[in-house]
Amino acid sequence: MKFELMSLPFKNTALEPYISSETIAYHHGKHHAIYVNKLNTLIEGNEFEDKELKYIIKNSRGAIFNNSAQVFNHDFYWNGLSENATACSVELSSRLIAAFGSLEDFKKFFLAKAMALFGSGWVWLVLKKDGQLFISEYLNADNPLRHNEIPLLTCDVWEHAYYIDYRNGRADYLEGWWKLINWRFVSDNFANAQQDSISGYAQPCNDNNEVCDYVDVMQEYERTQS
Ligand code: MN
């Protein structure tokens, strides 16, 4: 199958001033497009030629994995953005509060992980197979599909996502990105994940180790803010 570059669900100017049309022209029109084109070239004539994107991500390695995952990651990133104000479902917001303390704390934890990620990568809100909401960060093209997690939201922290608009100011990019989150998309992913989830899905997990991990991340975040 030939993969195609997705059409953006908004105009190139729609996310300004937080993400400029110039950034979108490069990020979607060059970077994302190149991943799609490379993937199509790489799978020509081999066992991945007729496979679905998720199958390729889970079963390939090297360049085929990198390019297939980057196609998925960028599709997910764009679909998670909107120029319109969107609301988080009651179900998801109550689960976020249960898992992270409050929506404001969830934001702090998420952006702290995004700040702390060294180099290029992605930060995700995921639903783990045990039903726990979790913030995962992965380097380069790696993504939740390889780790048995269901993705709900992602932020691209490769420099190409923000360098035109913010230069090295990742924290400012993250604050801008936060304002653009399409909570309808995230909430729909959460609802679908609950339906698809294997048995055992239910209560949020109160694992003490996780709590400790978040405290450390918070300190890191506050350090970067001061
Ligand atoms: Mn990117």
Residues whose N, C-alpha, C, O or C-beta is under 5 A from the ligand:
A	BS01	MN	D156 W158 A161
